[in-house]
């Protein structure tokens, strides 16, 4: 068994852990189980949902810098006068 499935029981976890690390104290096993439960609830948000709703098809693969450069070039081609703001605005 390489990796325990998310729905593994505590007994499955204990048998797998002891087969890999050898016999452990019950307190250590409980701490490892709690850590595993926390890791299973971890969620990584890559903003893919936001990008698919907010950006056009030809802009979804672009980085922020590339997207800014593209919009800058589009504005310049339309004859707009673009002035960049200073790095630290003085207000």
C-alpha positions as CSV (number, residue, x, y, z in Angstrom):
1,X,0.0,0.0,0.0
2,X,1.8,3.2,-1.2
3,X,-0.6,5.8,0.0
4,X,-3.7,5.6,2.3
5,X,-7.0,6.7,0.7
6,X,-8.7,9.7,2.2
7,X,-11.4,7.5,3.7
8,X,-9.0,5.2,5.6
9,X,-9.9,4.4,9.2
10,X,-7.7,5.0,12.2
11,X,-6.9,1.3,12.3
12,X,-5.8,1.3,8.7
13,X,-3.6,4.3,9.4
14,X,-2.0,2.6,12.5
15,X,-1.2,-0.6,10.6
16,X,0.3,1.3,7.6
17,X,2.3,3.7,9.8
18,X,3.7,0.9,12.0
19,X,4.6,-1.1,8.9
20,X,6.6,1.9,7.6
21,X,8.1,3.3,10.8
22,X,7.9,0.4,13.2
23,X,6.0,0.3,16.5
24,X,5.0,3.8,17.9
25,X,3.5,5.0,21.1
26,X,-0.3,5.6,21.0
27,X,0.2,9.4,21.7
28,X,2.5,9.7,18.7
29,X,0.0,7.8,16.5
30,X,-2.9,10.1,17.6
31,X,-0.8,13.2,16.8
32,X,0.1,11.8,13.4
33,X,-3.6,11.0,12.8
34,X,-4.7,14.5,13.7
35,X,-2.0,15.9,11.4
36,X,-3.2,13.7,8.6
37,X,-6.8,14.8,9.1
38,X,-5.7,18.5,8.9
39,X,-3.7,17.8,5.7
40,X,-6.7,16.1,4.1
41,X,-8.8,19.3,4.5
42,X,-6.1,21.4,2.9
43,X,-7.3,23.1,-0.3
44,X,-5.2,24.8,-2.9
45,X,-6.8,27.6,-4.8
46,X,-5.2,28.3,-8.2
47,X,-7.6,31.0,-9.2
48,X,-8.5,28.9,-12.3
49,X,-12.2,29.5,-11.7
50,X,-11.7,33.3,-11.5
51,X,-9.6,33.3,-14.7
52,X,-12.1,31.3,-16.6
53,X,-14.9,33.7,-15.7
54,X,-13.1,37.0,-15.9
55,X,-10.7,36.7,-18.8
56,X,-11.1,36.2,-22.5
57,X,-10.0,32.9,-24.1
58,X,-6.8,34.4,-25.5
59,X,-5.8,35.9,-22.1
60,X,-6.3,32.9,-19.8
61,X,-2.8,31.6,-20.2
62,X,-1.0,34.9,-19.8
63,X,0.8,35.9,-16.6
64,X,-0.1,39.2,-14.9
65,X,2.8,41.0,-16.5
66,X,2.0,39.6,-20.0
67,X,-1.6,40.6,-19.5
68,X,-0.6,44.1,-18.4
69,X,1.7,44.5,-21.4
70,X,-1.1,43.3,-23.8
71,X,-3.6,45.8,-22.4
72,X,-1.0,48.5,-22.6
73,X,-0.3,47.8,-26.3
74,X,-4.0,47.6,-27.1
75,X,-4.5,51.0,-25.5
76,X,-1.6,52.6,-27.3
77,X,-2.8,51.2,-30.6
78,X,-6.2,52.9,-30.0
79,X,-4.4,56.2,-29.6
80,X,-4.7,56.6,-25.9
81,X,-1.9,58.4,-24.0
82,X,-0.8,56.0,-21.2
83,X,1.2,57.3,-18.3
84,X,2.4,54.9,-15.6
85,X,1.8,55.9,-12.0
86,X,4.9,56.3,-9.8
87,X,5.9,53.3,-7.7
88,X,5.0,55.0,-4.4
89,X,2.1,57.4,-4.7
90,X,2.4,60.4,-2.5
91,X,-1.0,61.0,-0.9
